[in-house]
Amino acid sequence: MLNDFWNLIVETWQGGISGVSINELIVCMGILLGSLLLRSFINLRVVNWIAKFAKNTKSTMDDEIIESLRGPIGLVPIAFGLYLITAYLPLHGSLDLIATNVVKMVVIFTIFSALANLTTPVLAVIGDTTWLTPAMTLWFHRVIGVIIWVIGITMMLDVWGIQIGPIIAGLGLFSVAVALGAQDMFKNIIAGIFIISENRFQPGDRIRVGDSLHGIVENIGFRSTQLRLLDTSPVFVPNTDLSDAQVINHQNMQLRRLYWTINVLYSTSIEQLKSICSQIEDYINNNEDFAKNPGQETVVKVTELGASSIDITILCYTEFVNFSDFLKIKQNLVFEIISVVSNNGSDFAFPSRSLYFENQSNKEVVQKKE
C-alpha cells in the first residue's frame, strides 16, 4: 500500500499541469525569480553606476536619458526570463503560441516605452536650441507619445493576428458621429495651437483675462488652459475663450509703472510746492529701486487745481520685480512723500466742503389783525 501511495506521489509530481511537471514549474519560478533579482541589480547597481559617471559631465541630457531609460531597461531581464521559460517548457500547440506571443508583447512594450520616455530629454534639448517654447515642447511631447503608443498597440494587436484596418473601417460611421458631436473640442484644440504658436503666454506666466480672471498659467492643455488664481484656486478656461479674449501677460512687462496723484492743501505756497516736487523727484532719480524708462522720463509736477486741493502727479517706473518687492518699493515711496510734505510745512488735503452761515439781524414781524 505504501508503494502505491508513493507511486501516486511520483505520478502527480511528474504529471504536473498540462504535461508540465512540478520540477519544471519550480525551475520556471526560479528563472522568474532570477529575472526579478537581475532587474533589481541592473537598476540599483548598473544604472546608478552609469548615472554617477553621467553627473560628472557638463551636459544634463545624458542624465535625463539614463533616468528615462531606467524603467525600460528593467523590463529587459523580465522579457529574457519569459523567453527562457517559454524555451524550457515543453509547450505545444496553442499554449506554445500564446507563450510566444506574450514574450513578443513584452518585448514590443519595452521597446516603445523606451522610445516614449526618450522623447522628454530629446525635446528638452531641441527646445533649448530652437524656437520651440516650453508649451510647444509639451504639446509635441504629448502628440509624439500618442503616435508612438498607437504604433506600439497596433504591433501588439498584430502579434495576435488582429488587423487594425478593418477595425478603423468599422468605426468610420461612429467616428463621423463623434466628430459632429465634438466640434467644440476640435475648436479648442485649434485655438490651443494658435495660442502656442503665437507665444501669448507660457506655463508660469501671470496673466489677466478680461476683467475677471487674474492668475498663474499652470498648464496649456489640448482643450483648456489651467490657471491658478491668486487665492490659489484652480480655474480651467476653454482655449477658444482665451483665443478670442483680451489677455494681458504681466510676465512680459519690462518695467512696472507707478502713477499717483497726491493732494496738498491750498494754503501751500508756490515755493513749498516747488520744494516738494524737487525733493520727491530727487529721491526717485537717486534710488536704485527705480528705473529709467527710455520712452518716458520721471514726472513729479503740479498738474491741477482740484476742488479741494492742489494736485501733484507722480509718474515713475521700477524694474520688473515680484509683487512683494514691488509693494515694499511703493511703501518706501509713500513714507518719503509723507516726510517731504511734512518737512516743507504743508499737509495733505482731503475732499471737504465749507459751509457759510449768514448772520442776519432780527426782523420785526408785523401781524395784521383782521
C-alpha positions as CSV (number, residue, x, y, z in Angstrom):
1,M,0.0,0.0,0.0
2,L,2.8,2.4,0.8
3,N,4.3,1.6,-2.6
4,D,1.1,2.5,-4.3
5,F,0.9,5.8,-2.4
6,W,4.5,6.6,-3.3
7,N,3.8,5.8,-6.9
8,L,0.8,8.2,-6.8
9,I,3.0,11.0,-5.4
10,V,5.6,10.4,-8.2
11,E,3.0,10.3,-10.8
12,T,1.4,13.5,-9.6
13,W,4.8,15.2,-9.3
14,Q,5.8,14.2,-12.9
15,G,2.3,14.8,-14.4
16,G,2.1,18.4,-13.1
17,I,-0.2,20.7,-15.1
18,S,-1.0,20.0,-18.7
19,G,2.1,17.8,-19.1
20,V,4.4,20.2,-17.3
21,S,5.9,18.5,-14.2
22,I,6.4,20.2,-10.9
23,N,10.1,20.1,-11.4
24,E,9.8,22.2,-14.5
25,L,7.4,24.6,-12.7
26,I,9.9,25.0,-9.9
27,V,12.7,25.7,-12.5
28,C,10.4,28.3,-14.2
29,M,9.7,30.0,-10.9
30,G,13.5,30.1,-10.2
31,I,14.0,31.6,-13.7
32,L,11.4,34.3,-12.9
33,L,12.8,35.0,-9.5
34,G,16.3,35.3,-11.0
35,S,14.9,37.7,-13.6
36,L,13.5,39.9,-10.9
37,L,16.7,39.8,-8.9
38,L,18.7,40.7,-12.1
39,R,16.3,43.6,-12.7
40,S,16.9,44.9,-9.2
41,F,20.6,44.6,-9.7
42,I,20.6,46.4,-13.0
43,N,18.5,49.3,-11.7
44,L,20.3,49.6,-8.3
45,R,23.8,48.9,-9.4
46,V,24.5,49.2,-13.1
47,V,22.2,52.1,-14.0
48,N,23.2,54.0,-10.8
49,W,26.8,53.4,-11.7
50,I,26.3,54.8,-15.2
51,A,24.3,57.7,-13.8
52,K,27.1,58.5,-11.4
53,F,29.5,59.0,-14.3
54,A,27.0,60.9,-16.3
55,K,26.7,63.5,-13.5
56,N,30.3,64.4,-13.9
57,T,29.7,65.7,-17.4
58,K,28.7,69.3,-18.2
59,S,25.5,68.3,-20.1
60,T,22.4,67.2,-18.3
61,M,21.0,65.5,-21.3
62,D,22.8,62.2,-20.6
63,D,21.4,62.3,-17.0
64,E,17.9,62.7,-18.3
65,I,18.3,59.9,-20.9
66,I,19.6,57.5,-18.3
67,E,16.7,58.3,-15.9
68,S,14.2,57.9,-18.8
69,L,15.5,54.5,-19.7
70,R,15.7,53.2,-16.2
71,G,12.2,51.6,-16.4
72,P,12.5,50.1,-19.9
73,I,16.0,48.7,-19.0
74,G,14.4,47.0,-16.0
75,L,12.0,45.2,-18.3
76,V,14.8,43.6,-20.4
77,P,15.6,40.9,-17.8
78,I,11.8,40.2,-17.4
79,A,11.4,39.7,-21.1
80,F,14.5,37.5,-21.3
81,G,13.3,35.4,-18.3
82,L,9.9,34.9,-20.0
83,Y,11.8,33.8,-23.2
84,L,13.8,31.2,-21.2
85,I,10.7,29.9,-19.6
86,T,9.0,29.5,-23.0
87,A,12.0,27.8,-24.4
88,Y,12.4,25.5,-21.4
89,L,8.8,24.3,-21.0
90,P,7.6,21.5,-23.4
91,L,4.7,23.6,-24.7
92,H,2.9,22.6,-27.8
93,G,0.1,23.9,-30.0
94,S,-1.9,26.8,-28.7
95,L,0.0,27.1,-25.4
96,D,3.3,27.5,-27.2
97,L,1.7,30.2,-29.5
98,I,0.2,32.1,-26.5
99,A,3.5,32.0,-24.6
100,T,5.5,33.1,-27.6
101,N,3.0,36.0,-28.2
102,V,3.2,37.1,-24.6
103,V,7.0,37.3,-24.9
104,K,6.7,39.3,-28.1
105,M,4.2,41.7,-26.4
106,V,6.6,42.3,-23.5
107,V,9.5,43.0,-26.0
108,I,7.3,45.4,-28.0
109,F,6.2,47.2,-24.8
110,T,9.8,47.5,-23.7
111,I,10.9,49.0,-27.0
112,F,8.1,51.5,-27.3
113,S,8.2,52.5,-23.7
114,A,11.9,53.4,-24.2
115,L,11.0,55.4,-27.3
116,A,8.2,57.2,-25.5
117,N,10.4,58.0,-22.5
118,L,13.2,59.3,-24.7
119,T,11.0,62.0,-26.2
120,T,11.2,64.0,-23.0
121,P,15.0,64.6,-22.9
122,V,15.3,64.9,-26.7
123,L,12.6,67.5,-27.0
124,A,14.0,69.4,-24.0
125,V,17.4,69.7,-25.8
126,I,15.6,70.7,-29.0
127,G,13.5,73.3,-27.2
128,D,16.6,74.9,-25.6
129,T,18.4,75.2,-29.0
130,T,15.5,76.1,-31.3
131,W,12.4,78.4,-31.4
132,L,10.3,75.8,-29.6
133,T,8.7,77.3,-26.5
134,P,8.0,75.2,-23.3
135,A,4.3,74.9,-24.2
136,M,5.1,73.8,-27.7
137,T,7.6,71.3,-26.4
138,L,4.9,69.9,-24.1
139,W,2.4,69.6,-26.9
140,F,4.9,67.9,-29.2
141,H,5.8,65.5,-26.4
142,R,2.1,64.5,-26.0
143,V,1.5,64.2,-29.7
144,I,4.6,62.1,-30.3
145,G,3.8,60.0,-27.3
146,V,0.3,59.2,-28.7
147,I,1.8,58.3,-32.1
148,I,4.4,56.0,-30.6
149,W,1.9,54.2,-28.5
150,V,-0.6,53.9,-31.3
151,I,2.1,52.2,-33.4
152,G,3.1,50.0,-30.4
153,I,-0.5,48.9,-29.7
154,T,-1.0,48.2,-33.4
155,M,2.0,45.9,-33.4
156,M,0.8,44.2,-30.2
157,L,-2.6,43.5,-31.9
158,D,-0.8,42.3,-35.0
159,V,1.0,39.7,-32.8
160,W,-2.3,38.1,-32.0
161,G,-3.4,38.3,-35.7
162,I,-5.8,41.3,-35.1
163,Q,-5.8,43.6,-38.1
164,I,-6.3,47.3,-37.2
165,G,-7.5,48.2,-40.7
166,P,-10.9,46.6,-40.5
167,I,-11.4,48.0,-37.0
168,I,-10.8,51.5,-38.3
169,A,-13.1,51.0,-41.3
170,G,-15.8,49.6,-39.0
171,L,-15.5,52.7,-36.8
172,G,-15.9,55.1,-39.8
173,L,-19.5,56.0,-39.2
174,F,-19.0,56.1,-35.5
175,S,-16.1,58.5,-36.0
176,V,-18.2,60.8,-38.1
177,A,-20.9,60.9,-35.4
178,V,-18.2,61.6,-32.7
179,A,-16.7,64.3,-34.9
180,L,-20.0,66.1,-35.3
181,G,-20.6,65.9,-31.5
182,A,-17.1,67.0,-30.7
183,Q,-16.9,70.2,-32.7
184,D,-16.2,72.3,-29.6
185,M,-13.3,70.0,-28.7
186,F,-11.7,70.4,-32.1
187,K,-12.2,74.2,-31.9
188,N,-10.5,74.3,-28.5
189,I,-7.6,72.2,-29.9
190,I,-7.1,74.5,-32.9
191,A,-7.4,77.5,-30.5
192,G,-4.7,76.0,-28.3
193,I,-2.4,75.5,-31.3
194,F,-2.8,79.2,-32.2
195,I,-2.1,80.2,-28.5
196,I,1.1,78.2,-28.5
197,S,2.2,79.3,-32.0
198,E,1.7,83.0,-31.2
199,N,3.5,82.6,-27.9
200,R,0.9,84.6,-26.0
201,F,1.9,83.1,-22.7
202,Q,3.8,80.1,-21.2
203,P,3.3,78.0,-18.1
204,G,4.4,80.0,-15.1
205,D,3.3,83.4,-16.6
206,R,1.0,85.7,-14.7
207,I,-1.8,86.8,-16.9
208,R,-5.1,88.7,-16.7
209,V,-8.0,87.6,-18.9
210,G,-10.5,90.5,-19.3
211,D,-11.6,92.0,-16.0
212,S,-12.4,88.8,-14.2
213,L,-9.5,86.3,-14.2
214,H,-6.0,87.0,-12.9
215,G,-3.7,84.2,-12.1
216,I,-0.7,82.0,-13.0
217,V,-0.7,79.7,-16.0
218,E,-0.1,76.1,-14.9
219,N,-0.9,74.1,-18.0
220,I,-1.9,74.6,-21.6
221,G,-3.9,71.5,-22.5
222,F,-5.5,70.3,-25.7
223,R,-8.9,71.5,-24.7
224,S,-8.4,74.0,-21.9
225,T,-5.8,76.1,-20.1
226,Q,-5.4,75.8,-16.3
227,L,-4.9,78.9,-14.3
228,R,-4.1,79.2,-10.6
229,L,-5.8,82.3,-9.3
230,L,-4.1,84.5,-6.7
231,D,-6.3,82.9,-4.0
232,T,-4.7,79.5,-5.1
233,S,-8.0,78.2,-6.5
234,P,-7.7,76.5,-10.0
235,V,-9.7,77.6,-13.0
236,F,-10.0,75.8,-16.3
237,V,-10.6,78.2,-19.2
238,P,-11.5,76.8,-22.7
239,N,-8.9,77.6,-25.3
240,T,-11.5,79.2,-27.6
241,D,-12.3,81.8,-24.8
242,L,-8.6,82.6,-24.4
243,S,-8.1,82.8,-28.1
244,D,-10.8,85.4,-28.5
245,A,-10.3,87.3,-25.2
246,Q,-8.0,90.2,-24.4
247,V,-5.1,88.7,-22.5
248,I,-2.6,90.8,-20.6
249,N,0.7,88.9,-19.9
250,H,2.2,90.6,-16.9
251,Q,5.3,88.3,-17.2
252,N,6.4,90.1,-20.3
253,M,6.5,93.5,-18.6
254,Q,9.8,95.3,-18.9
255,L,9.1,97.8,-16.2
256,R,6.4,98.4,-13.5
257,R,4.7,101.8,-13.6
258,L,3.7,103.9,-10.6
259,Y,1.2,106.6,-11.4
260,W,-0.1,108.5,-8.4
261,T,-1.8,111.8,-7.6
262,I,-1.2,113.4,-4.2
263,N,-3.3,116.2,-2.9
264,V,-1.9,119.0,-0.7
265,L,-3.6,121.9,1.0
266,Y,-4.5,125.2,-0.9
267,S,-2.5,127.0,1.8
268,T,0.7,125.5,0.4
269,S,2.8,128.3,-1.2
270,I,4.5,128.1,-4.6
271,E,7.9,127.8,-3.1
272,Q,6.7,124.9,-0.9
273,L,5.2,123.2,-4.0
274,K,8.5,123.5,-5.9
275,S,10.5,122.2,-3.0
276,I,8.1,119.2,-2.5
277,C,8.3,118.3,-6.2
278,S,12.0,118.7,-6.4
279,Q,12.7,116.5,-3.3
280,I,10.4,113.7,-4.4
281,E,11.9,113.7,-7.9
282,D,15.5,113.6,-6.4
283,Y,14.5,110.7,-4.2
284,I,13.2,108.7,-7.2
285,N,16.1,109.5,-9.5
286,N,18.8,108.7,-6.9
287,N,17.1,105.5,-5.7
288,E,18.2,102.1,-7.1
289,D,14.7,100.7,-6.7
290,F,13.5,102.9,-9.6
291,A,14.4,102.5,-13.3
292,K,14.8,104.8,-16.2
293,N,12.2,104.4,-19.0
294,P,13.7,105.5,-22.3
295,G,10.2,106.3,-23.6
296,Q,9.0,108.3,-20.6
297,E,11.0,110.4,-18.1
298,T,10.1,110.6,-14.4
299,V,7.4,113.2,-13.7
300,V,6.7,114.9,-10.4
301,K,4.7,118.1,-11.3
302,V,1.8,120.2,-10.1
303,T,-0.9,119.4,-12.6
304,E,-4.2,120.6,-11.4
305,L,-6.1,122.9,-9.0
306,G,-8.7,120.5,-7.7
307,A,-12.0,121.2,-5.9
308,S,-10.4,121.0,-2.5
309,S,-6.7,120.5,-3.1
310,I,-3.6,121.2,-5.2
311,D,-2.8,118.0,-7.2
312,I,0.7,116.8,-7.8
313,T,1.1,113.9,-10.3
314,I,3.9,111.4,-9.8
315,L,4.9,109.1,-12.7
316,C,7.9,106.7,-12.3
317,Y,9.0,103.2,-13.1
318,T,10.6,100.3,-11.3
319,E,12.4,97.2,-12.5
320,F,10.2,94.2,-13.1
321,V,10.3,92.6,-9.6
322,N,7.9,90.2,-7.8
323,F,4.8,91.6,-6.2
324,S,6.1,91.6,-2.7
325,D,9.2,93.6,-3.6
326,F,7.0,96.0,-5.6
327,L,4.8,96.6,-2.5
328,K,8.0,97.4,-0.5
329,I,9.1,99.9,-3.1
330,K,5.7,101.6,-3.0
331,Q,5.7,101.7,0.8
332,N,9.1,103.3,0.9
333,L,8.0,105.9,-1.6
334,V,4.8,106.7,0.4
335,F,6.9,107.2,3.6
336,E,9.2,109.5,1.7
337,I,6.4,111.6,0.3
338,I,4.8,112.0,3.8
339,S,8.2,113.0,5.2
340,V,8.8,115.6,2.4
341,V,5.4,117.1,2.6
342,S,5.7,117.4,6.4
343,N,9.2,118.9,6.3
344,N,8.1,121.6,3.9
345,G,5.4,122.8,6.3
346,S,2.4,121.5,4.3
347,D,-0.1,118.7,4.7
348,F,-2.4,116.5,2.7
349,A,-5.8,117.6,1.7
350,F,-8.9,115.5,1.6
351,P,-12.3,116.2,0.0
352,S,-14.1,118.8,2.0
353,R,-16.9,121.3,1.8
354,S,-17.1,124.7,3.5
355,L,-20.5,126.0,4.7
356,Y,-21.0,129.7,5.4
357,F,-24.0,130.9,7.5
358,E,-25.1,134.4,7.0
359,N,-25.6,136.4,10.3
360,Q,-28.9,138.3,9.8
361,S,-30.4,140.8,12.3
362,N,-33.8,140.1,13.8
363,K,-36.6,141.5,11.7
364,E,-39.9,142.7,13.1
365,V,-42.8,140.6,12.2
366,V,-45.9,142.6,11.7
367,Q,-49.0,140.7,12.3
368,K,-52.2,142.2,10.9
369,K,-55.3,141.5,12.8
370,E,-58.4,141.5,10.9
